[in-house]
């Protein structure tokens, strides 16, 4: 269970860092971010998490560095973004992580000045054998100035 919690937090950081990479049009301010994680083929309820993040003008200007630190924090620098592409208001990416729990994730996010939405799909070995896949749907909405 502890590993799952860390994994969910790591997935959220990867998703936020991908949004950050594509953030030139995002407006500074407080953002409400909701993630909903499912494990296809497993009969357990989806997990949802909501958090607020303050994107300051300085943070938005430096998000490429911030995103690298945020995504590496969970995985102790074992993750490498192997593909990243922005077309219009949509970003796609692929990340590979090594270490004792290797994983591959792919994602897509579409963003506007005050909103974004996307999906992150992650695959990794299941501790009980076989492959485990997770899907995270996330949305972000600017709710006002930072407090």
Buried (B, 14 or more C-beta within 10 A) or exposed (E): EEEBEEBBBBBBBBBBBBBBBBBEEBBBBBBBBBBBBBBEEEEEEEBEBEEEBEBEEEBBEEBEEBBBEBBBEBBEBBBEBEEBEBEEEBBBBBBBBEEEBEBEBBBBBBBBEBEBBBEBBBBBEEEEEEEBBBBBBBBBBBEEEBE
